């Protein structure tokens, strides 16, 4: 009976997140992702991430062998990484119990946690780092010039969707006057290149890829829309927090080490990203040199804008209640290890 109630809870949470964040199916899994447990805790750590330069820290920790090396003293014998196009399906996977930690935009967890996902943001990953890119022939003159145009961006409840809509509203533009299309980065870039939409608002490296291929021009960086706004964060399940706090501490230590490596070795970080994603190294180096983002690890830097995301999401009816800092963050681990 207990197992049945647990199944019903997971199924209900998954349904609510799908309705709240948009009906996007998670990628097909080619192997079992069931949690492996023993008397010492889990032996397989399942990590979610997205192919964005925002989240190079996860890739650095993986490619340098730090996840495996640093976590082995805590009984971790296997690291499984799962790539997602956006934070929406990534949070669906966490709701379904398929991820232990996630590198994800700070906004999607708000909807998931509001719907009942037991998880917390324990560290920051980056701030800012997205650009509005429009057709090369488009005469952009400010937010009002987007009225009547179509802009592709991440689904409702994402960082980009929230930042874009708040920016338009703050500048006196009715959101309904802009045709904002929910799209993954690949389809959005293809649609802009083919002239099916007028612009995109995407995280890096997408803006650099579009610009270097002559298919668009960057007109506004996200830091201009919302100064120092939180972008990606490290989210950990409450189960891991409660049952293996020392493992969570080490996860954050490794994340901090990877973040410091990126900031001191940007060229090497670009090469790691390129190898991991099969991306063009010239485009990635251009992205890292020209974005307005910053790789950070201190979650306290993200609290003000994340709480504001929660307010905006509630006002836009993405959530049924307005979440607080206590609902979203557990900074105690970072404060102990930093």
N, C-alpha and C positions, 0 to 999 in steps of 0.2 A: 504493500500500500504506500509505503514511504517512497519507493522508487517510482511508483505511478505519479504521486504528487510532484516529485522532482521533475519528471518528464513533462508534465502539464505546465509547470512553471517555466521551464526552458522554452517550450513551444509557444507559450503566451508572450514571453519577452521577445522572442524572435519575431513574432507577428507584429508586435507593437513597434519594434525598431524598423521593420520593413515599411510599415505604414507611415512612420514619422520621417524616415530618412530617404524614402524612395525605393521603389521595387527593383532593386538590382541584385541579381543572383551572385553569390560568391563563386569564385573559380572552381572548376571541377577538381576533385582531389584524386590523385592517382595512387595514394597509399593511405593506410589507416592512420588516423591522428589521435587515437584513443590515448588518454593519459596513462602513463605507466607509473605505478606506485610501488614502493616497498616500505619497509619499516622506517627507513630514513627519509622518506618523502619521494618526490618525483625523480625519475632518472632521465627523462626526456623533457627538454625545455622547448616549447613551441613559440616561435617568434613571428609576429606579423609585421610587414613593412611595405612601403610603396617605392616604386622606381623614380624617386625624386632626389635631387641634390640636397634637399632639406634633410634627408635621412641618411646621409653618408656615414654617420656615426655607427649605425647598425652594420653597414657593409664593411667598414674598417675593422670593427671588432670581429666580424666573421672571417674576413680575408687574412687578417693578421693572426688568426687562431686564438684570439683572446677569449672568446666565449668558451671554447672547449677547455683551454688551459686554466682560466680563472675559476670556472664553475665546477671543474672536476672534483675539487676537495669537498664539495657539497653533495656529491653523489650523482652529478649530471654526467651521463655517459654518451648522450646524443643531443645534438642541436638540430632542430627542424625549422627551416625558414619557409614562410609562405608569403608570396608576393600578391598584392592587391592593387587594382587600378586607382581606387580612391578609399577614403575612410569609411564610407557607407558599408560596403560588403565586408570590410575588415572588422567593423564593430558587430556585424551580424555573426561573423565567425566567432568572435569572443563571447557573444550572448549564447551561442550554441555550444560553448565549452570547448572550442577547438583551438584556442590560443591561451597562453599563459601571460605573455606580455605583448604589447603592441607599440610600434612606432607609428604614430597616427596624428593627423591634425587635431588640434585641441577642441574643435567644435563637435565633431561626431560623437565623442564620448559623452557630451552633455545630454544629447537625446537618449543615448543608450542607458546612461546612469539614471536619468529621469524616469525611464521606463522600467527600472529595476535592476540593471546590470550591477552586480557587486564588484566594483573595481575603483581604482583611484589613480590620479596622475601623481607620479612620484618624482619625476624629473622633467626638466625642459629639454627640448631638442633644438629648436631654432625659433627665431622671431623674424617677422617680415618675410620677404623673398618671393612674392608673386608680382606679376606685371599684367597690365591691360595692354593688349596688342591689337591694333586695328589694321584693316586693309591698307596697303601702301598708298592708294589713291584717295583715301578718306581724309577729309579736312576736319580733324579733331580740334575743338576749341573749348573743351571743358565738359563736365558731366551732362549739362543740358544738351550738348550736341549728340548725345547717344539716343535721344528720344526718337523712337521709330526704327531704331536699328536692332539687329539680333546679335547677342553676345553669348558665346558658349562658355560655360564654367562648370565647376563641380556641382553635384546634386544639392538640393535643399538640406540645410543642416550642416554643410561643410564650412570650412574656414572661408573659402573663396566666395561662396554664396552669401554668407553672413556679412563679410567685409564689403562686398559689392553693394548689397542692398542697403546697408547702413550708410555707406558713402553717398549713394544716390539720394536717400532720404535726407541726410544732413545737408545736402546741397540743393534741396527744394525740388528734386526730380521725383515724380511719382514712379514707383517701381513698375507699375503696370504699363507705363509708357515705353519701357525698354523690354524687348523680347528676350528674356534670359532663358537660355536653353540648358537643361541639365545634361552634361556630357562628360565622358571620361576624356583624359588628355589626348590620347591618340585620335579618336574620332573628331574631337574639337579642332585639332590642328589640321586634319584632313579636310574638314568642312570649310575652314578658313582658306586653305590653299585652293580649294575648288570653287570658291566664291559663293558657297551656300549660306555662309553667315558673314557678318561684318567685322567681328572681332572675337577675341577670346580673353578671358581672365584666368590665368593658370599659374601654378607654381613653377619654379625653375627645375629642370633646364628647358622646359617647353618654350618660354619666350625667346630664348637665345636660338633655339633650333629654328623657330619660325622666322626670326629676323635674319639669321645668317643665310637662310634659303630664299630670301627676298620675297617672302609671302606675307609679310606684315611689318609693322613698325611699333616699337614700344612707345607709349604715350604717357603712362602713369605707373609708378611703382606702388606697391601696396602700402609701403611705409608712408607715402604721401596721403593715401586714403585714410589710414589709421596709424599714427605714429607708434612705433615699437609694439605693434600688436603681436600677441602670441600666435605662433603657427603650429609647429609640430611638438608633440609631447610624448613622454614615455608612460604608458598606462600598464598597470599590473593588477591582476585579479586579487580580490580580497582573500581568496583561498590561499594564494601564495603568501600574501602579507601576514596572514594569521598563523599559517602552519610552518612557514620557513622564512622567518624574518631575516636571518643571517644570509640566506641566499639572495634575498631582495637587496640587502646592503651591497653584496658583491656585484650584483647586476648593475647597480648604480655606479659603483666604483669603476667597473669596466666601461660603462657608458661615458663617464667623466674622462677616463683615459683616452677613449676614442675621439671624443670631442676636442680635447687638447691637441691630439695628433693632427686633426684636420686643420685647426687654426695655425699650427706651426709648420705643417707640411701640405699646403693646399695643392701643389702640383702632384704629389704622390697620391693624395686623396682623390684627385680627378682621375688618375690612372686606375685606381681601385674601382671607382664608380664605372668607368668605361669598360673595364673587364667584366665586372659583375653584371652589367646590363647590356653589353654589346653595343654601347653607345659610341658615337663619333667623338674622339678625344678633343678635337678642335672645338666642337660645340660645347663640350663640358667645361673646358678651360675658359671659354668665352663666358659661359654662365657664371662660373665662380668669380671671375674677374669683374663682372658687370652687375650682378644682382645687388639688391639692397639688403639682403638678409644677413643674419648673424647666427653662427652655431653657438649655442649656450647650453648649460646643464642645470642652472639654478632655477627651480620651479617658482621661487618667489618673484622672479622677473615676469612671470606669466599670469600671476593671480589677478591683477586689476583688469586686464583685458578679457581674461577668461570669464570672470564673474559678469563682465559687461556682455559677453557673448550670451551667457545664460539669460540675462535680462532681455536681450534682443530676441533670442529664440523663443522665449515665453511670449513676448509681445506679438511675434509673428505666428504664434500658435504651433510652433514646432514641438513644444513640450507642454505638458499639462500643469506643471508647477515650475516656479523659478528656483533654480538651484543656488546654493550658497558655496562659499569657499570650502566649508567643512564637508559638504556633500561631494565635492570634486577632487580635493587635494589631500594628500598625506605627505607633508614635507619633512616629517621627522627622520626618515631614513637618510635623505640628502644631508640634513643638518648634522647627523651623526658621522657621516663619512667624508664630508667636504672639509 
